[in-house]
Amino acid sequence: MGRMNNRIRVILLSEINSKLGSPFLALLAGHPDVDLVGVVTSRPGRLCSYFVHDSDQVDLEAQARDLGVRVFRPVDVNAPEMIDTLVELRPDYLIVGNYQQILRPALLAVPAVTAVNFHPSPLPRYAGLAPFFWMVRHGEREGGVTAIEVDAGVDTGPIIMQRRMRLTGRESAVELRGMQERENVRMLAELVPRLADRSFTTTPQNPRERSYFGRPRPADYLINFESRAEDIRRIVRAGYRHPGAHTFRSDGVRIVLLSLDDSDIGVRLPLARTGTVRRVGGAWLVAANDTWLRIRTIENQGAEVRVDQHPGLLPDGVTLGARVPEEVAG
């Protein structure tokens, strides 16, 4: 099918501080095939938790206004008055990238063609929230990003485009999140011409292959030193950088471990009770179920520091993981 003469009219939906929404906004606003007629973002006072601790912040409202694009910050994007406003913009497409309100059928009926959601996983696997956490937590070696047509389910719509990503299985959650964001931007750039000339196709997801995960709970960041070393390494990478995987000293003090790896001190040390900390030379070791792990960095007063900078936090012989407060266990 040939390219249409008129540019496609697009409304972008993304969170106000989204590291995915910001490059999406820049790409759509500058694309010759697109007329970006509006940006729908978070209600006032709300930030997406994925990005609040990043050192470099973005603001979609300010970015959109600098580009001359109208901005909407509804409390409820599905409210009738909001839908009436969006209908007046006559969009061909809704482009959804990291927008955390569910789109109801009345809203999905607004665009002339369809609504497209960009999800940071190889759907139907890892539907739901924070796929970067769960993929790192499970040690995945194959990732991906997926553009789907939005339907009434949660990440269940037919697949329009998918890009696979090879992983090492050693990425931290924040590293994987950034990789997924960049890959989603590349996929949007590839997909826009197909949206413009309506040449895209869809493929139903296979429900038998679906996996779904919700937002990680505090207990999902709790380290169990009775586990194998590889499982402990994964939860530490999944928790990085915020809130961080954590444990408790035997006296109840909470310790956030930010990086650890295999012991490489060149000394054979008999394995002790799980969670036991030993100081050997300049190294801090902790006993897992099957081997010693070397603790590299921890959190102190909100900052990542080398464990040797605050030796009093992990004295030789202390046991980790001995206490789980009720608010963490629940």
C-alpha positions as a printed Julia matrix, in Angstrom:
330×3 Matrix{Float64}:
   0.0     0.0    0.0
   1.36    3.44  -0.91
   2.17    6.16   1.57
  -0.77    8.39   2.45
  -0.47   12.07   1.64
  -1.47   13.31   5.08
   0.63   12.83   8.17
  -0.79   10.57  10.86
  -2.23   12.33  13.89
  -0.8    10.87  17.11
  -1.41   11.27  20.83
   1.41   10.05  23.08
   0.62    8.62  26.52
   3.52    8.32  28.98
   4.49    9.12  32.56
   5.75   12.61  33.34
   9.3    11.48  34.25
   9.56    8.55  31.85
  12.93    7.81  30.25
  10.97    6.02  27.52
   8.4     8.76  27.01
  11.0    11.5   26.57
  12.74   10.03  23.49
   9.35    8.91  22.14
   8.18   12.5   22.39
  11.27   13.82  20.61
  11.01   11.24  17.84
   7.29   11.74  17.2
   7.48   15.53  17.34
  10.23   15.6   14.74
   9.06   12.83  12.42
   7.94   13.92   8.93
   5.13   11.33   8.89
   3.67   12.4   12.25
   1.55   15.26  13.52
   1.86   14.96  17.3
  -1.39   16.56  18.45
  -1.16   15.9   22.19
   0.67   14.34  25.11
  -1.23   12.68  27.95
   0.88   12.24  31.05
   0.72   11.68  34.8
  -1.72   13.5   37.01
  -0.17   16.39  38.99
   1.94   15.19  41.89
   2.5    11.69  40.53
   5.86   10.31  39.38
   6.71    6.92  37.96
   8.68    5.01  40.59
  11.01    3.48  37.98
  12.83    6.77  37.47
  12.55    8.81  40.69
  16.07    7.96  41.85
  17.81    8.55  38.51
  20.46   11.26  38.64
  19.28   12.76  35.34
  15.57   13.57  35.27
  13.17   14.34  32.43
   9.92   16.31  32.37
   7.55   15.45  29.55
   5.3    18.42  30.25
   8.12   20.94  29.87
   9.55   19.08  26.87
   6.19   18.98  25.08
   5.44   22.64  25.69
   8.87   23.61  24.37
   7.87   21.76  21.2
   4.48   23.45  21.03
   2.54   20.25  21.8
  -0.58   20.32  23.99
  -0.26   18.54  27.34
  -2.99   16.86  29.39
  -2.57   15.6   32.97
  -5.85   13.87  33.84
  -6.51   12.23  37.18
  -8.54    9.65  35.26
  -7.71    9.29  31.58
 -10.92    7.31  31.06
 -13.2    10.06  32.41
 -15.88   11.08  29.89
 -14.71   14.69  29.75
 -11.14   13.56  29.01
 -12.34   11.26  26.25
 -14.38   14.12  24.73
 -11.23   16.28  24.71
  -9.18   13.61  22.97
 -11.91   12.95  20.4
 -11.66   16.62  19.38
  -7.98   16.05  18.5
  -9.02   13.45  15.88
  -6.06   11.1   16.43
  -5.28    8.24  14.1
  -3.2     6.51  16.76
  -2.61    6.47  20.48
   1.05    5.63  21.14
   1.54    4.27  24.65
   4.99    4.05  26.2
   5.26    3.57  29.97
   1.82    4.94  30.85
   0.45    3.24  33.94
  -3.28    3.9   33.76
  -5.36    1.15  32.17
  -7.06    2.25  28.95
 -10.77    1.34  28.95
 -12.8     0.46  25.82
 -14.29    3.96  25.41
 -10.8     5.44  25.26
  -9.52    2.73  22.94
 -12.32    3.67  20.53
 -11.0     7.25  20.18
  -8.25    6.75  17.55
  -9.32    6.26  13.95
  -6.92    3.33  13.49
  -5.76    1.86  16.81
  -3.76    2.22  20.03
  -0.23    0.81  20.14
   1.59   -0.04  23.37
   5.37   -0.51  23.6
   6.18   -3.1   26.26
   9.67   -3.84  27.61
   9.61   -7.62  27.26
   9.31  -10.36  24.61
   5.57  -10.83  24.98
   3.74  -13.02  25.78
   6.5   -13.59  28.35
   6.88  -11.08  31.19
   3.61   -9.22  30.8
   2.83   -6.79  33.61
   4.98   -4.4   35.62
   8.76   -4.01  35.97
   9.81   -6.73  33.5
  13.42   -5.59  33.89
  13.34   -6.61  37.58
  11.82  -10.02  36.95
  14.01  -10.85  33.95
  17.17  -10.1   35.93
  15.77  -11.92  38.95
  15.33  -15.04  36.81
  18.67  -14.76  35.05
  17.18  -14.47  31.57
  19.54  -14.72  28.6
  17.04  -13.56  26.0
  15.08  -10.33  26.29
  13.16   -8.15  23.92
  10.62   -5.4   23.42
   7.19   -5.69  21.85
   4.69   -3.34  20.21
   1.13   -4.58  20.59
  -2.32   -3.41  19.65
  -4.0    -2.48  22.91
  -7.07   -4.52  23.82
  -9.17   -4.92  26.97
  -6.6    -7.14  28.69
  -3.27   -6.31  30.31
  -0.51   -6.71  27.7
  -2.63   -9.28  25.84
  -3.18   -7.58  22.47
  -1.9    -8.91  19.14
   1.77   -8.31  18.35
   2.57   -5.68  15.73
   6.36   -5.76  16.01
   8.96   -7.37  18.25
  12.71   -6.97  18.61
  14.76   -9.63  20.4
  17.72   -8.82  22.64
  20.58  -11.12  23.66
  21.48  -10.79  27.33
  24.48  -11.94  29.32
  22.41  -12.82  32.38
  24.69  -10.45  34.34
  22.86   -7.18  33.72
  21.5    -5.2   36.65
  17.86   -4.14  36.55
  18.76   -0.52  35.82
  21.1    -1.6   33.01
  18.43   -3.78  31.44
  15.82   -1.05  31.77
  18.05    1.32  29.8
  18.7    -1.32  27.13
  14.96   -1.91  26.76
  14.26    1.82  26.5
  16.8     2.27  23.7
  15.5    -0.79  21.84
  11.91    0.46  22.13
  12.93    3.8   20.61
  14.56    1.99  17.69
  11.41   -0.09  17.25
   9.2     3.01  17.24
  11.37    4.58  14.52
  11.07    1.4   12.46
   7.31    1.13  12.99
   6.19    4.72  12.3
   6.36    4.4    8.47
   4.22    1.25   8.66
   1.7     3.04  10.84
   1.69    5.92   8.38
   0.83    3.79   5.35
  -1.24    1.25   7.32
   1.03   -1.59   6.18
   1.56   -3.09   9.65
   0.24   -6.56  10.43
  -0.75   -8.23  13.71
  -0.13  -11.69  15.15
  -2.13  -13.03  18.12
  -0.16  -13.84  21.25
   0.04  -17.47  22.31
  -1.65  -17.58  25.73
   0.13  -20.84  26.6
   3.45  -18.99  26.56
   2.23  -16.09  28.71
   3.83  -15.19  32.02
   2.68  -12.25  34.13
   4.35  -10.44  37.02
   3.14   -7.61  39.22
   5.06   -4.8   40.87
   7.85   -6.21  43.06
   7.0    -6.24  46.77
   9.46   -5.42  49.57
   9.8    -9.15  50.26
  11.0    -9.69  46.67
  14.15   -7.7   47.52
  14.95   -9.74  50.65
  18.1   -11.88  50.39
  17.88  -15.45  51.63
  21.42  -16.69  52.28
  20.21  -20.27  52.4
  19.89  -19.96  48.62
  22.55  -20.81  46.08
  25.13  -18.13  45.32
  23.75  -17.61  41.8
  20.28  -16.86  43.16
  21.75  -14.33  45.6
  23.74  -12.65  42.82
  20.55  -12.36  40.75
  18.49  -10.72  43.49
  21.28   -8.21  44.16
  21.44   -7.32  40.45
  17.64   -7.15  40.25
  17.49   -4.78  43.22
  20.16   -2.44  41.87
  20.12    0.49  42.21
  16.92    1.28  44.09
  15.58    0.1   46.45
  18.43   -2.41  46.6
  18.42   -6.01  47.76
  18.57   -6.14  51.52
  19.12   -8.35  54.52
  19.26   -7.92  58.28
  22.03   -8.32  60.79
  21.34  -10.56  63.77
  20.71   -7.41  65.84
  17.99   -6.26  63.4
  19.97   -3.59  61.53
  18.96   -3.49  57.83
  21.82   -3.85  55.34
  21.44   -3.07  51.63
  23.86   -4.99  49.43
  24.47   -3.32  46.08
  27.15   -5.5   44.52
  28.83   -8.81  45.24
  30.58  -11.48  43.24
  32.49  -14.74  43.55
  35.21  -14.83  46.16
  38.58  -14.32  44.49
  40.82  -13.9   47.53
  42.97  -16.96  46.76
  42.38  -18.52  50.17
  40.4   -21.72  50.79
  37.99  -21.03  53.63
  35.7   -23.72  55.06
  32.08  -22.82  54.41
  30.37  -21.46  57.51
  26.7   -21.17  58.51
  24.73  -19.39  55.8
  24.72  -15.62  56.2
  27.95  -15.56  58.21
  30.28  -12.66  57.38
  34.03  -13.18  57.46
  36.72  -10.58  56.93
  39.75  -12.09  55.19
  42.49   -9.58  54.53
  40.79   -6.66  52.79
  37.8    -8.7   51.65
  34.34   -9.1   53.19
  32.85  -12.53  52.5
  29.37  -13.89  53.21
  28.39  -17.56  53.18
  25.74  -18.71  50.73
  24.35  -22.24  50.63
  27.08  -23.48  48.31
  30.03  -21.05  48.43
  31.4   -17.77  49.73
  30.48  -14.52  48.02
  32.52  -11.33  48.21
  30.61   -8.19  49.17
  31.82   -5.21  47.14
  29.48   -2.28  47.82
  26.67   -1.51  50.23
  24.37    1.43  50.86
  25.11    3.94  53.6
  22.93    7.01  54.13
  21.52    6.66  50.62
  24.9     6.43  48.86
  26.68    3.44  47.33
  29.97    2.91  49.17
  32.68    0.27  49.29
  32.17   -2.05  52.2
  35.7    -1.32  53.47
  34.77    2.36  53.87
  32.32    1.44  56.67
  33.67   -1.76  58.22
  31.56   -1.32  61.32
  28.39   -2.09  59.4
  29.54   -5.65  58.73
  31.85   -6.75  61.55
  33.64  -10.07  61.3
  31.42  -12.95  62.44
  28.07  -11.16  62.19
  25.18  -13.18  60.76
  22.96  -11.78  58.01
  19.38  -12.72  57.3
  18.48  -13.64  60.86
  15.51  -11.3   61.21
  12.59  -10.58  58.88
  10.26   -7.83  60.18
   6.54   -8.4   59.62
   6.25   -5.46  57.2
   8.82   -7.13  54.92
   7.5   -10.66  55.22
   3.93   -9.63  54.36
